[in-house]
Amino acid sequence: MAKTAKEKAKAAAAGRRLIAQNKRARHDYHILDTYECGLVLTGTEVKSLRQGRASLVDGFAQVDGGEAWLHNVHIPEYAQGTWTNHSARRKRKMLLHRAEIDKLVGKLQQSGITLVPLSLYFKDGRAKIEIALAEGKREYDKRQTLREKQDRREADRAMSAARRRQRA
């Protein structure tokens, strides 16, 4: 039986669709803990996100007055928007439970700990952001991580080459 357009759209919205990812955050920080939270967005922001346009590179989060806020995340203006368009880098409220916010406040009081956005995605049709409690890496930590990554890659190449020789 053929699905209607409405059923197809509903099925597509049911999964997780990635919009933007902050790869730089995993390079610059040790990720201690991650949280998934909703975002309070305007209509034009959601439309712009549905087109897959956003950047998390300069973004960070703060807890201010018992509420969690996302700063400096760039969601470009919606092309077909009118005077009701949003500003691209406005601060946006994140939706977290009170217990999660209290837990974050306690951990953020430690020195060197910050909140960084890792990814922005749609989950079941709703915009979600994954944020992380993170601690900054030193320069030698970054080099060591890069070296480990290269070593793993070389080992995988050597193992796959050995498997190919065995089959031949």
C-alpha positions in Angstrom: 0.0 0.0 0.0 1.4 3.4 -1.0 2.1 6.0 1.8 0.5 9.4 1.5 2.7 12.5 1.5 1.7 13.3 5.1 2.7 9.8 6.3 6.1 10.1 4.5 6.8 13.5 6.1 5.9 12.2 9.5 8.2 9.2 9.1 11.1 11.4 8.0 10.6 13.7 11.0 10.5 10.8 13.4 14.3 10.2 13.4 17.3 12.4 14.3 18.4 14.8 11.5 21.7 16.6 12.1 21.9 20.3 11.2 25.2 21.4 12.6 28.1 19.9 14.5 30.9 21.6 16.4 33.9 19.4 15.6 36.3 22.0 17.0 34.8 21.6 20.5 36.0 18.0 20.7 39.5 19.1 19.6 39.8 22.0 22.0 38.1 20.5 25.1 37.9 17.4 27.3 34.2 16.5 27.3 33.1 15.7 30.8 29.4 15.3 30.5 26.7 15.9 27.8 23.1 17.1 28.0 20.3 17.2 25.4 18.0 20.2 25.6 15.4 22.0 23.6 15.6 25.5 22.3 13.1 28.4 22.3 13.2 29.5 18.6 11.2 31.9 16.4 9.4 30.7 13.2 12.1 32.0 10.9 14.8 30.4 12.9 13.2 27.0 12.5 12.7 27.5 8.8 16.4 28.4 8.4 17.4 25.3 10.4 15.2 23.1 8.2 17.3 24.3 5.3 20.3 23.0 7.2 21.9 26.3 7.9 23.6 27.0 11.3 27.1 27.3 12.8 28.1 26.4 16.3 31.8 27.3 16.1 31.8 30.4 18.4 28.9 29.3 20.5 28.8 28.8 24.3 26.2 28.5 27.0 25.7 30.1 30.3 23.3 29.8 33.3 22.0 33.2 34.2 19.2 33.8 36.7 18.3 30.2 37.0 17.9 29.8 33.2 20.2 28.3 30.6 21.1 30.5 27.6 22.9 29.8 24.4 25.1 32.6 23.1 26.8 33.3 19.7 25.3 30.4 17.7 24.8 31.6 14.2 21.5 30.8 12.6 21.4 32.9 9.4 18.3 34.9 8.5 15.6 33.1 6.6 15.9 34.1 2.9 12.1 34.3 2.3 11.6 36.2 5.6 10.3 39.7 5.9 10.6 42.3 8.6 9.8 39.5 11.1 13.2 37.9 10.5 15.4 37.1 13.6 18.8 38.4 14.3 21.5 35.8 13.4 23.4 35.7 16.7 20.8 36.5 19.3 20.9 34.7 22.7 18.5 31.8 22.8 16.9 30.1 25.8 17.6 26.4 26.4 15.0 24.2 27.9 16.3 22.1 30.8 14.8 20.6 33.9 15.4 22.5 37.1 17.5 19.7 38.6 19.7 19.7 35.5 20.2 23.5 35.7 21.1 23.2 39.4 23.6 20.4 38.6 25.2 22.5 35.9 25.5 25.6 38.2 27.3 23.4 40.8 29.8 22.1 38.2 30.3 25.4 36.4 31.6 27.0 39.7 34.7 24.9 39.4 37.5 26.7 37.6 38.2 25.9 34.0 34.8 24.3 33.3 32.6 25.7 30.6 29.4 24.8 28.6 29.9 24.3 24.8 27.4 23.2 22.2 28.4 20.0 20.4 25.5 19.5 17.9 22.3 20.9 16.7 19.6 18.6 15.3 16.0 17.8 14.8 14.6 15.0 17.0 11.0 14.0 16.3 10.5 17.3 14.5 11.8 19.4 17.4 15.0 21.4 17.4 17.4 20.0 20.1 21.0 21.0 21.0 23.5 18.8 22.7 25.7 20.7 25.1 28.7 19.5 27.1 30.4 20.4 30.3 34.0 20.7 29.1 37.4 21.5 30.3 39.9 23.2 28.0 42.8 21.2 26.6 46.4 22.3 26.8 48.4 22.5 23.6 50.3 19.3 24.3 47.0 17.5 25.0 45.8 18.5 21.5 49.0 17.2 19.9 48.8 13.9 21.8 45.2 13.4 20.8 46.1 14.0 17.2 49.0 11.6 17.4 46.8 8.9 18.9 44.3 9.4 16.1 47.0 9.1 13.5 48.4 5.9 15.1 44.9 4.3 15.2 44.4 5.2 11.5 47.8 3.7 10.6 47.1 0.5 12.6 43.7 0.1 10.9 45.4 0.5 7.4 48.0 -2.0 8.3 45.4 -4.5 9.5 43.2 -4.1 6.4 46.2 -4.5 4.1 47.2 -7.7 6.0 43.6 -9.0 5.6 43.7 -8.3 1.9 47.0 -10.2 1.5 45.6 -13.2 3.3 42.6 -13.4 1.0 44.7 -13.1 -2.2 
